[in-house]
Amino acid sequence: MTVPVPHPHLRCTRQVTAKGQDLTAEQRSRLASWLEANGVRPGEVAADEPITVEYKTDGQREWGHLICFSEYYRNHEGHRTFDYRAQHATLVRRNVQQSTPIEEVGDA
């Protein structure tokens, strides 16, 4: 006799921006407002890297929303550092708990 899992759930990823995606001024403004509302400084977020929201769902509800993004690394003096091997600014992958959902616009 098999015992069903009492609360099966899926881990999901919602893509907000793609790597290297060009954004309009309006899209950048909306994205910056959303990041700020969630305690993220938009100027520290690497614009060419993807931004996603990861969460869990059981098909009825969603929970555990994390905003995932790459941020510029700063040294102890507050200066951005450079990764000579990769030939770009040093990036750190960060996750923050989403407190304000992003407003969806346009055709879904």
Contacts in CASP RR format, 6 or more apart in sequence:
PFRMAT RR
TARGET T0000
AUTHOR 0000-0000-0000
METHOD contacts of the structure
MODEL  1
MTVPVPHPHLRCTRQVTAKGQDLTAEQRSRLASWLEANGVRPGEVAADEP
ITVEYKTDGQREWGHLICFSEYYRNHEGHRTFDYRAQHATLVRRNVQQST
PIEEVGDA
7 58 0 8 1.000
8 58 0 8 1.000
9 56 0 8 1.000
9 57 0 8 1.000
9 58 0 8 1.000
9 59 0 8 1.000
10 56 0 8 1.000
10 57 0 8 1.000
10 58 0 8 1.000
10 59 0 8 1.000
11 54 0 8 1.000
11 55 0 8 1.000
11 56 0 8 1.000
12 54 0 8 1.000
12 55 0 8 1.000
12 56 0 8 1.000
12 57 0 8 1.000
12 62 0 8 1.000
13 52 0 8 1.000
13 53 0 8 1.000
13 54 0 8 1.000
14 52 0 8 1.000
14 53 0 8 1.000
14 54 0 8 1.000
14 55 0 8 1.000
15 50 0 8 1.000
15 51 0 8 1.000
15 52 0 8 1.000
16 31 0 8 1.000
16 50 0 8 1.000
16 51 0 8 1.000
16 52 0 8 1.000
16 53 0 8 1.000
16 67 0 8 1.000
16 102 0 8 1.000
17 23 0 8 1.000
17 31 0 8 1.000
17 50 0 8 1.000
17 51 0 8 1.000
18 50 0 8 1.000
19 48 0 8 1.000
19 49 0 8 1.000
19 50 0 8 1.000
20 47 0 8 1.000
20 48 0 8 1.000
20 49 0 8 1.000
21 50 0 8 1.000
23 31 0 8 1.000
30 102 0 8 1.000
30 103 0 8 1.000
30 105 0 8 1.000
31 42 0 8 1.000
31 51 0 8 1.000
31 102 0 8 1.000
32 42 0 8 1.000
32 43 0 8 1.000
34 100 0 8 1.000
34 102 0 8 1.000
34 103 0 8 1.000
35 41 0 8 1.000
35 42 0 8 1.000
35 45 0 8 1.000
35 67 0 8 1.000
35 69 0 8 1.000
36 42 0 8 1.000
37 99 0 8 1.000
37 100 0 8 1.000
38 67 0 8 1.000
38 96 0 8 1.000
38 97 0 8 1.000
38 98 0 8 1.000
38 99 0 8 1.000
38 100 0 8 1.000
39 96 0 8 1.000
39 99 0 8 1.000
40 67 0 8 1.000
40 69 0 8 1.000
40 96 0 8 1.000
44 71 0 8 1.000
44 72 0 8 1.000
45 51 0 8 1.000
45 69 0 8 1.000
45 70 0 8 1.000
45 71 0 8 1.000
46 69 0 8 1.000
46 70 0 8 1.000
46 71 0 8 1.000
46 72 0 8 1.000
46 89 0 8 1.000
46 91 0 8 1.000
49 69 0 8 1.000
49 70 0 8 1.000
49 91 0 8 1.000
50 69 0 8 1.000
50 70 0 8 1.000
51 67 0 8 1.000
51 68 0 8 1.000
51 69 0 8 1.000
52 67 0 8 1.000
52 68 0 8 1.000
52 69 0 8 1.000
53 65 0 8 1.000
53 66 0 8 1.000
53 67 0 8 1.000
53 68 0 8 1.000
53 98 0 8 1.000
53 102 0 8 1.000
54 65 0 8 1.000
54 66 0 8 1.000
54 68 0 8 1.000
54 95 0 8 1.000
55 62 0 8 1.000
55 63 0 8 1.000
55 64 0 8 1.000
55 65 0 8 1.000
55 66 0 8 1.000
56 62 0 8 1.000
56 63 0 8 1.000
56 64 0 8 1.000
57 63 0 8 1.000
64 97 0 8 1.000
64 98 0 8 1.000
65 97 0 8 1.000
65 98 0 8 1.000
65 101 0 8 1.000
66 95 0 8 1.000
66 96 0 8 1.000
66 97 0 8 1.000
66 98 0 8 1.000
67 95 0 8 1.000
67 96 0 8 1.000
67 97 0 8 1.000
67 98 0 8 1.000
68 93 0 8 1.000
68 94 0 8 1.000
68 95 0 8 1.000
69 93 0 8 1.000
69 94 0 8 1.000
70 91 0 8 1.000
70 92 0 8 1.000
70 93 0 8 1.000
70 94 0 8 1.000
71 91 0 8 1.000
71 92 0 8 1.000
71 93 0 8 1.000
71 94 0 8 1.000
72 80 0 8 1.000
72 89 0 8 1.000
72 90 0 8 1.000
72 91 0 8 1.000
72 92 0 8 1.000
73 80 0 8 1.000
73 81 0 8 1.000
73 89 0 8 1.000
73 90 0 8 1.000
73 91 0 8 1.000
73 92 0 8 1.000
74 80 0 8 1.000
74 81 0 8 1.000
75 81 0 8 1.000
80 89 0 8 1.000
80 90 0 8 1.000
81 89 0 8 1.000
81 90 0 8 1.000
82 88 0 8 1.000
82 89 0 8 1.000
82 90 0 8 1.000
83 89 0 8 1.000
83 90 0 8 1.000
83 91 0 8 1.000
END
